[in-house]
């Protein structure tokens, strides 16, 4: 309840006293006048000036009452007890209520409030400091503290009411309450400290985000959240800004109660008292850790997309180069005897070209965003190729060893995902040894899991497995870190050094293949990741060597189209060696006009896909309009526009990916001409 000033109470008492004095004076005057009328014969005994004195005192009391009630800023009303009608109101009361003619004082009380007040007056006789909400004549609300006392006014029982206007204070309280509610219910973590940085208040969002209860954090210094990710100069600059009365805004890496490192967008503002002195600081913190991780993933995805686009462009040109190498080497081998010592050197060139071909295909597979297809896979080939790729990307201070069992077995797996598993595990191991160097060892071996062994590995069922182990001699991990390494976005690296998704992706891929990942590690003793993948009994395919395959020949006339001169020469030589008559063109538009002139002159058309002016698929469509039965073979180093399925839908008889050897083109020609 509000407290009124002592002067206001005294003023109210004085006003009541004046009204009582006026009533007494009026009674005295009336008594004197009656005495004078009824006792004329005794008028000689009356003092002539007595009545004058009474009248003078009465006029003085009225004057004082009016003067006080009209000049003080306190709303004052006088209302009749009988009907609550207002018989007197000063100017402040008129301003507060907005009077209408013949108002009752209860007209300005809320329903039920007036009757409650009247009941209290009936019992107590007066009311002091009674808070109420009322409404003005125009319907707008106000709040006031009432002081009500009985008095006689104009010879009638009345009540004198003085009001202390609480409207501004109530509105301020409501505003503060809204602000307090917003702070309590806000999604951002809010901390209020004193001038020394000692915590005085935290909101529920802080408790939920940081993990501390309000009781255990109050009184402690905000420095307890430091994560050692910022230098001291960072905090000195922050403190200088806020103690100078300015607002500091930026990103802060803090440590939660459970030790988790999170990044916050933080604003720290000074709070001043009425004199302008800083008395507190308020810090508003929004956890942006997940947002930043998503941003990093997006940038990584965009980077991979750019790498993929670059890789596809390079692979097209690279495959054309490899096609020329394959063709020329094979043509050279056909021209020399088997006893010639150069033959072994040519075989070495073909072997290197085949390795380059596989490498290009692996890069394309890794960069392409395609559906994952599981197939019987000799994973040892993936391991060897991945380690060759990895060697160029890690420091020379890290030695790489591999122990791969001969014929380790087959797994049903997606090649791209297996490549991703191995690269992520090896990159993680290399990161643990980047500063001091060490040994990275990859082991691939059989592991048959029996019922007893499966008890120790609850994620696995008994059966035959391939075990891929990646071992490092790095700094190792504590048990607390090991418990969380497979959580998405969890990382112990500095911001910008990792997304925290590598091991989570490994775990997800291996589980989707029916396997499991187990880890052993100790601080200072390195780490071993064991990846178990179910082994299948699918027979290994014995691929017949394309180099020694018997060449099938023919005598038909071929229109060959490729915009690269050196490829045109190689293909013409190969096809002519196979007995065909070849007409070669480097311009697809000129080739179309040549075919249009003599469409029956050619038995088959072989065309490249990527050419200026008119692509291979566009050329094929035009050729088939002219002659629907013309057999067409479409070749490409790489194209996102067309694949084997789309080519067949168009009516193209055969789709070949470069590079290829002479036997492949020989078989393709005979197949479409059959």
LUMPAMAR-425194 format. One record per residue (C-alpha): y, x, z. Coordinates in steps of 0.02 Angstrom, whole numbers, padded with zeros to 5 digits, always signed. Example, Ala and Ser with C-alpha at 12.3 -4.5 7.8 and 13.67 -1.06 7.14 Angstrom:
% LUMPAMAR-425194
-00225+00615+00390 -00053+00684+00357 
This chain:
% LUMPAMAR-425194
+00000+00000+00000 +00175+00064-00037 +00292+00124+00099 +00474+00064+00092 +00616+00177+00143 +00680+00155+00324 +00855+00116+00257 +00784-00030+00157 +00699-00101+00311 +00862-00084+00409 +00957-00167+00268 +00837-00313+00267 +00854-00332+00455 +01044-00327+00439 +01042-00463+00306 +00931-00573+00415 +01045-00538+00562 +01198-00589+00462 +01117-00752+00411 +01074-00790+00592 +01251-00743+00645 +01322-00859+00512 +01211-01000+00574 +01268-00972+00753 +01450-00966+00701 +01434-01127+00601 +01354-01214+00751 +01493-01153+00866 +01625-01217+00744 +01540-01385+00731 +01528-01398+00921 +01712-01356+00940 +01766-01484+00810 +01662-01618+00896 +01734-01572+01064 +01910-01583+00995 +01878-01755+00919 +01799-01830+01074 +01908-01747+01202 +02084-01761+01133 +02148-01794+01305 +02082-01626+01359 +02146-01531+01208 +02279-01456+01313 +02145-01362+01404 +02077-01283+01242 +02135-01121+01180 +02222-01158+01013 +02165-00997+00934 +01979-01018+00981 +01937-01116+00824 +02034-00995+00718 +01932-00852+00788 +01769-00942+00752 +01823-00982+00574 +01880-00803+00548 +01714-00736+00611 +01620-00857+00498 +01719-00804+00345 +01691-00621+00389 +01502-00644+00410 +01488-00737+00243 +01589-00601+00160 +01479-00464+00233 +01318-00556+00181 +01378-00579+00003 +01443-00401-00007 +01281-00323+00054 +01160-00434-00044 +01257-00420-00207 +01288-00233-00202 +01118-00164-00152 +00990-00132-00294 +00852-00227-00203 +00802-00398-00273 +00836-00531-00136 +00800-00716-00141 +00818-00859-00017 +00699-01004-00044 +00674-01168+00049 +00519-01183+00154 +00496-01364+00104 +00477-01342-00085 +00495-01153-00118 +00650-01187-00224 +00765-01036-00240 +00933-01075-00161 +01004-00902-00174 +00963-00745-00275 +01063-00585-00299 +01090-00500-00466 +00941-00378-00454 +00827-00528-00421 +00896-00614-00576 +00862-00457-00678 +00684-00441-00611 +00634-00624-00632 +00739-00677-00782 +00789-00840-00695 +00775-01011-00768 +00875-01158-00690 +00795-01240-00538 +00656-01109-00519 +00537-01100-00375 +00494-00932-00303 +00309-00971-00329 +00341-00990-00517 +00345-00802-00526 +00179-00774-00439 +00011-00768-00527 -00102-00920-00502 -00173-00918-00326 -00057-00777-00271 +00081-00897-00213 -00035-01004-00108 -00113-00849-00029 +00060-00788+00019 +00109-00958+00091 -00052-00961+00194 -00012-00789+00265 +00166-00844+00309 +00099-00998+00395 -00009-00889+00507 +00100-00735+00530 +00274-00806+00509 +00327-00655+00407 +00251-00533+00280 +00286-00348+00266 +00243-00234+00121 +00131-00358+00029 +00086-00296-00147 +00070-00424-00284 +00071-00444-00472 +00190-00575-00541 +00262-00633-00704 +00441-00649-00762 +00515-00803-00839 +00472-00733-01012 +00290-00706-00960 +00293-00516-00948 +00207-00443-00793 +00285-00350-00648 +00221-00277-00486 +00314-00280-00320 +00297-00255-00133 +00364-00409-00037 +00452-00419+00131 +00470-00602+00186 +00555-00665+00344 +00606-00842+00398 +00791-00887+00420 +00906-01037+00420 +01013-01053+00264 +01137-01197+00240 +01063-01276+00395 +00889-01279+00313 +00728-01182+00356 +00715-01048+00222 +00631-00884+00185 +00720-00724+00143 +00620-00617+00020 +00660-00438-00025 +00557-00356-00165 +00522-00172-00194 +00489-00155-00383 +00325-00061-00412 +00313-00092-00600 +00354+00085-00658 +00241+00161-00527 +00097+00045-00575 +00119+00086-00760 +00119+00272-00717 -00039+00248-00615 -00124+00157-00759 -00072+00296-00878 -00142+00426-00760 -00301+00325-00741 -00321+00315-00931 -00294+00502-00942 -00419+00536-00802 -00546+00422-00887 -00521+00510-01053 -00549+00678-00970 -00703+00616-00877 -00779+00532-01029 -00724+00660-01160 -00853+00751-01266 -00767+00920-01245 -00795+01029-01092 -00635+01031-00987 -00599+01157-00850 -00445+01159-00737 -00410+01318-00639 -00275+01378-00522 -00155+01518-00569 -00286+01649-00528 -00420+01571-00638 -00520+01494-00496 -00601+01332-00550 -00535+01173-00469 -00609+01040-00585 -00738+01021-00723 -00781+00860-00815 -00957+00789-00844 -00960+00859-01022 -00941+01033-00948 -01088+01002-00831 -01196+00945-00975 -01146+01088-01091 -01144+01235-00972 -01281+01175-00854 -01181+01196-00692 -01151+01053-00569 -00970+01025-00518 -01009+01069-00337 -01083+01239-00376 -00944+01292-00495 -00789+01235-00400 -00696+01382-00323 -00779+01514-00432 -00683+01615-00561 -00694+01574-00746 -00745+01755-00782 -00922+01707-00734 -00947+01636-00909 -00915+01803-00995 -01053+01850-01117 -01009+02034-01146 -00982+01989-01329 -00794+02018-01313 -00703+02176-01263 -00588+02176-01111 -00437+02185-01226 -00484+02012-01290 -00470+01935-01117 -00313+02034-01072 -00225+01965-01225 -00283+01788-01182 -00222+01805-01001 -00053+01875-01055 -00024+01728-01171 -00061+01591-01045 +00029+01674-00897 +00183+01685-01007 +00175+01496-01024 +00109+01490-01201 -00047+01402-01269 -00197+01511-01317 -00318+01447-01449 -00469+01534-01525 -00658+01556-01521 -00744+01619-01365 -00926+01668-01345 -00984+01611-01172 -01144+01620-01073 -01220+01460-01004 -01313+01445-00839 -01482+01471-00924 -01419+01629-01009 -01399+01551-01182 -01255+01623-01282 -01144+01493-01366 -00982+01496-01463 -00839+01380-01419 -00675+01329-01497 -00561+01345-01347 -00382+01295-01307 -00303+01350-01142 -00136+01273-01091 -00026+01301-00939 +00015+01154-00823 +00189+01155-00745 +00263+01066-00595 +00431+00975-00595 +00523+01138-00570 +00441+01215-00724 +00328+01336-00628 +00148+01360-00689 +00028+01288-00560 -00134+01269-00659 -00220+01305-00824 -00323+01179-00921 -00457+01238-01043 -00532+01122-01175 -00693+01190-01252 -00794+01123-01399 -00967+01196-01430 -00971+01247-01614 -01130+01351-01605 -01232+01229-01710 -01091+01203-01835 -01072+01391-01860 -01260+01409-01882 -01258+01272-02013 -01112+01357-02100 -01206+01521-02102 -01360+01434-02171 -01254+01353-02306 -01178+01520-02352 -01352+01596-02354 -01416+01455-02465 -01268+01476-02582 -01298+01663-02586 -01481+01635-02626 -01433+01512-02762 -01315+01641-02837 -01452+01773-02825 -01573+01652-02907 -01452+01619-03050 -01424+01805-03072 -01612+01839-03062 -01654+01711-03196 -01524+01785-03313 -01585+01961-03284 -01767+01911-03297 -01740+01836-03469 -01670+01999-03535 -01796+02103-03437 -01943+02004-03506 -01879+02030-03682 -01873+02217-03648 -02050+02212-03577 -02110+02115-03729 -02045+02255-03840 -02132+02384-03730 -02298+02290-03732 -02291+02263-03919 -02244+02439-03969 -02369+02521-03852 -02510+02411-03914 -02462+02444-04094 -02459+02630-04056 -02633+02620-03977 -02700+02537-04135 -02642+02684-04239 -02728+02822-04140 -02910+02862-04106 -02993+02838-03938 -03011+03027-03918 -02825+03056-03930 -02755+03116-03759 -02598+03013-03788 -02702+02856-03764 -02709+02877-03575 -02521+02897-03568 -02500+02737-03667 -02616+02649-03545 -02506+02711-03402 -02355+02636-03490 -02445+02469-03508 -02497+02474-03324 -02317+02505-03270 -02256+02367-03386 -02383+02246-03310 -02322+02291-03136 -02143+02259-03191 -02197+02093-03265 -02276+02040-03100 -02122+02096-03006 -02008+01991-03116 -02119+01839-03093 -02119+01864-02905 -01929+01874-02898 -01916+01718-03005 -02040+01625-02895 -01948+01678-02737 -01778+01626-02804 -01831+01461-02880 -01814+01303-02774 -01977+01219-02819 -02114+01117-02737 -02237+01227-02642 -02409+01230-02720 -02557+01298-02624 -02691+01385-02724 -02828+01514-02691 -02732+01674-02661 -02778+01857-02641 -02645+01887-02507 -02669+02076-02513 -02573+02079-02677 -02427+01989-02594 -02429+02113-02450 -02425+02266-02562 -02287+02198-02673 -02182+02140-02524 -02192+02310-02442 -02136+02392-02604 -01985+02276-02607 -01951+02305-02423 -01952+02495-02435 -01787+02497-02530 -01698+02388-02402 -01738+02473-02236 -01679+02643-02169 -01779+02798-02210 -01798+02827-02021 -01927+02686-02020 -02098+02736-02082 -02204+02601-02166 -02393+02604-02153 -02519+02481-02219 -02702+02455-02178 -02776+02330-02298 -02961+02299-02299 -03041+02311-02470 -03069+02136-02532 -02998+02055-02374 -03032+01880-02439 -02948+01725-02509 -02834+01600-02425 -02771+01433-02488 -02584+01464-02486 -02420+01455-02577 -02376+01630-02643 -02189+01609-02616 -02209+01553-02437 -02330+01695-02397 -02203+01816-02469 -02071+01736-02358 -02180+01750-02202 -02212+01935-02229 -02032+01977-02275 -01964+01885-02122 -02086+01970-02003 -02054+02142-02078 -01866+02117-02078 -01875+02066-01895 -01978+02221-01853 -01859+02334-01950 -01711+02259-01857 -01791+02308-01691 -01800+02490-01749 -01639+02504-01848 -01548+02613-01721 -01684+02737-01671 -01811+02722-01812 -01998+02706-01786 -02159+02646-01865 -02186+02480-01956 -02371+02447-01985 -02448+02303-02081 -02634+02268-02059 -02737+02142-02157 -02916+02111-02098 -03053+01982-02072 -03056+01894-01905 -03195+01772-01864 -03144+01657-01721 -03288+01595-01615 -03280+01461-01480 -03250+01586-01340 -03110+01674-01434 -03032+01506-01482 -03006+01468-01297 -02879+01610-01293 -02799+01546-01453 -02783+01358-01426 -02692+01332-01591 -02845+01386-01690 -03014+01309-01722 -03170+01418-01732 -03201+01485-01906 -03163+01627-02029 -02984+01688-02038 -02879+01822-02117 -02770+01909-01988 -02606+01982-02047 -02528+02093-01913 -02352+02162-01917 -02323+02297-01785 -02166+02392-01737 -02118+02524-01610 -01948+02447-01574 -01864+02392-01412 -01985+02250-01378 -01949+02083-01295 -01942+02013-01119 -02053+01862-01074 -01897+01751-01069 -01853+01797-01248 -02033+01779-01307 -02036+01601-01241 -01896+01552-01361 -01917+01659-01518 -01988+01516-01622 -01846+01397-01578 -01732+01357-01726 -01563+01444-01715 -01615+01551-01566 -01562+01732-01590 -01524+01882-01481 -01422+01961-01620 -01234+01969-01626 -01140+01833-01722 -01151+01862-01908 -01311+01968-01896 -01436+01827-01908 -01458+01639-01915 -01599+01626-01788 -01707+01539-01919 -01823+01680-01978 -01963+01665-01850 -01945+01475-01843 -01976+01471-02031 -02126+01587-02011 -02199+01476-01876 -02175+01319-01982 -02252+01393-02139 -02405+01464-02050 -02439+01300-01958 -02423+01203-02122 -02563+01315-02189 -02676+01274-02042 -02646+01440-01958 -02558+01507-01804 -02441+01646-01751 -02466+01745-01590 -02355+01882-01522 -02375+02024-01397 -02226+02123-01336 -02157+02221-01190 -01981+02291-01167 -01978+02469-01232 -02156+02460-01303 -02132+02371-01469 -02198+02207-01536 -02352+02144-01631 -02355+01980-01728 -02529+01915-01776 -02534+01784-01914 -02701+01693-01930 -02737+01604-02096 -02898+01508-02134 -03009+01607-02253 -03093+01511-02394 -03247+01553-02495 -03172+01525-02667 -03241+01654-02788 -03121+01784-02852 -03086+01765-03036 -03131+01911-03145 -02991+01919-03270 -03039+01987-03438 -02923+02126-03488 -02796+02066-03615 -02783+02246-03676 -02966+02258-03731 -02988+02078-03788 -03050+02059-03968 -02906+02011-04083 -02926+01857-04190 -02842+01872-04359 -02780+01758-04498 -02691+01752-04665 -02566+01608-04650 -02378+01620-04680 -02270+01622-04523 -02083+01591-04502 -02031+01697-04351 -01858+01668-04270 -01780+01778-04134 -01598+01832-04119 -01644+02005-04051 -01678+02128-04192 -01796+02242-04097 -01906+02096-04044 -01907+02029-04219 -01972+02196-04283 -02106+02209-04148 -02171+02032-04178 -02170+02054-04366 -02272+02214-04350 -02396+02133-04230 -02419+01978-04337 -02435+02078-04497 -02564+02188-04409 -02661+02027-04376 -02658+01988-04563 -02518+01858-04571 -02376+01850-04696 -02214+01848-04595 -02038+01791-04640 -01921+01846-04497 -01747+01777-04458 -01621+01823-04323 -01511+01669-04352 -01583+01499-04303 -01464+01401-04417 -01510+01510-04566 -01694+01489-04523 -01672+01298-04524 -01591+01303-04697 -01730+01415-04760 -01861+01293-04696 -01766+01143-04765 -01768+01222-04938 -01957+01252-04939 -02039+01157-04794 -02216+01174-04865 -02199+01361-04886 -02239+01395-04701 -02399+01360-04605 -02325+01390-04431 -02158+01428-04347 -02137+01543-04195 -01964+01535-04116 -01874+01604-03965 -01789+01478-03849 -01625+01562-03800 -01522+01593-03957 -01338+01567-04005 -01283+01418-04113 -01450+01328-04097 -01582+01346-03962 -01767+01353-03997 -01799+01174-03939 -01656+01110-04048 -01725+01206-04197 -01900+01138-04164 -01833+00959-04160 -01745+00982-04328 -01898+01064-04407 -02010+00920-04352 -01887+00794-04426 -01907+00880-04592 -02095+00903-04575 -02176+00814-04425 -02343+00906-04440 -02273+01082-04434 -02357+01183-04292 -02227+01266-04181 -02244+01398-04043 -02094+01412-03925 -02070+01578-03832 -01950+01618-03690 -01912+01755-03566 -01853+01620-03444 -01770+01451-03464 -01722+01315-03341 -01695+01193-03485 -01874+01184-03546 -02050+01212-03483 -02226+01188-03550 -02233+01004-03505 -02067+00962-03588 -02114+01064-03741 -02275+00965-03764 -02180+00801-03744 -02069+00855-03889 -02220+00890-03999 -02214+01079-03985 -02393+01141-03997 -02384+01294-03883 -02265+01364-03750 -02274+01551-03712 -02185+01647-03574 -02132+01824-03615 -02186+01958-03598 -02357+01944-03678 -02479+02059-03764 -02539+02049-03943 -02701+01960-03898 -02605+01817-03819 -02499+01784-03973 -02653+01805-04084 -02750+01673-03985 -02600+01556-03979 -02579+01559-04169 -02762+01520-04200 -02758+01381-04068 -02613+01285-04147 -02681+01309-04323 -02856+01248-04277 
